Amino acid sequence: MDTCGGRCLARGGVMAVDYGSLLLATVISGVCLSSTMIAFWFASRRDVFKLTWAIGILALVAHVVAYSFYSRNPQAFTGALMVALLPLGFAFIYCATRQFFAMPIRPRHVAVPMTVSLALSLPPLFAGLDGVAFIAQYAAATVLLVISGNLYFKNRSQAGPLLLMAALYYVAALSFGLCGIVLLANGEWIVNGVPDNWAERVNIVVAIIGMTGAGALSVALDQTRLAQHHRFEAVTDPLTGLLNRRGMILTVPDKALGSYAAIAIFDLDHFKQINDRHGHASGDEVLVRFANILEDGKRNRDIAIRLGGEEFALFMPRTDGENAASTVRRICAMLADEEFVGNGLYRCTVSAGIGFGDDRRPSVSDVLARADSALYAAKKAGRNRVEIEGNLRLAI
């Protein structure tokens, strides 16, 4: 196969212009995407994956530049730089993918693929077998793209675009794999320049589409995640992690409740005195511990809410009076057994009131009002007790 003649003919005709244009488009696309990601990172420094991803793309851009120089003047140094930059770029992109999913990154995530790739590509390159070096770097790129795509595929349930992101990585991996397979099939152990075949051209096109698509999807996914985070913050109490009152309205809308639903309201006894005697930090600890007790003491289907201040609520669907009272008494007893450290050891108790739905199907607001009336009765009766609407008292 007259590789040099074919390559020289390509450079003299229209194909060379097209190929050069594709390389230029890859560089421009990569620089623009990296600049965008760096700008996004400056706007939100905690999203480090954007900076890591930008560094990886810039390394790939540098690879394309070295690739272009090597095609015109195949020197060993330029070739070494070219085969080193490709796995380096994809190693950084793999690290960025791990950061996106809040997975730790270690130096080995860059060092291992770089060491393996260079060990397989540099010796044949300096021995004049640059075709073998190309095959080695394509293999490294394929493996890194596949394992990066696997991370998106494994987490695809989090968001629909993650599956599309995985597909982009897999297609890019396939294009690099094809480049190596074509060189193997043709026995091109010595290229003395850069390979020029259909797989290479497909790879360049896929690289442009892949980088553009991956960059756009990364931004879209990050904005989606940010919106989800804001929605979570809007319905979650920041101190205890329970639903707040807004979250309760969204989760338990003001619907009619039948006979098998109940709501309990809890109020920590003498909470102001805890803050005054032991400090607000101790008061916050009591709130957090009681929130944990609510989560531990409730049934799986029950919903725990912090209404505000020292008031909490527990929505109990599909229950009856005996089971609801048993659940609430257990939670109150769990708090009474807790020991806190402030200005000395102290304990805390809680009062609770329970309201029920009935055959007339009162609204959630009505049942909350019933529970609040029962809570008022519990506090009036001396606190540290549970009251059920209808004046049925259940002392702890």
Sequence and secondary structure as in RCSB ss.txt:
>XXXX:A:sequence
MDTCGGRCLARGGVMAVDYGSLLLATVISGVCLSSTMIAFWFASRRDVFKLTWAIGILALVAHVVAYSFYSRNPQ
AFTGALMVALLPLGFAFIYCATRQFFAMPIRPRHVAVPMTVSLALSLPPLFAGLDGVAFIAQYAAATVLLVISGN
LYFKNRSQAGPLLLMAALYYVAALSFGLCGIVLLANGEWIVNGVPDNWAERVNIVVAIIGMTGAGALSVALDQTR
LAQHHRFEAVTDPLTGLLNRRGMILTVPDKALGSYAAIAIFDLDHFKQINDRHGHASGDEVLVRFANILEDGKRN
RDIAIRLGGEEFALFMPRTDGENAASTVRRICAMLADEEFVGNGLYRCTVSAGIGFGDDRRPSVSDVLARADSAL
YAAKKAGRNRVEIEGNLRLAI
>XXXX:A:secstr
  HHHHHHHHHHSHHHHHHHHHHHHHHHHHHHHHHHHHHHHHH TT HHHHHHHHHHHHHHHHHHHHHHHHHS  
HHHHHHHHHHHHHHHHHHHHHHHHHTT    THHHHHHHHHHHHHHHHHHHTT HHHHHHHHHHHHHHHHHHHHH
HHHHTGGG HHHHHHHHHHHHHHHHHHHHHHHHHHHT S  SS   SHHHHHHHHHHHHHHHHHHHHHHHHHHHH
HHHHHHHHHHB TTT SB HHHHHHHS S B  TTEEEEEEEETTHHHHHHHH HHHHHHHHHHHHHHHHHHS T
T EEEEEETTEEEEEEES  HHHHHHHHHHHHHHHHT  EESSSEE   EEEEEEE  TT  BHHHHHHHHHHHH
HHHHHTTSSEEEETTTEEEE 
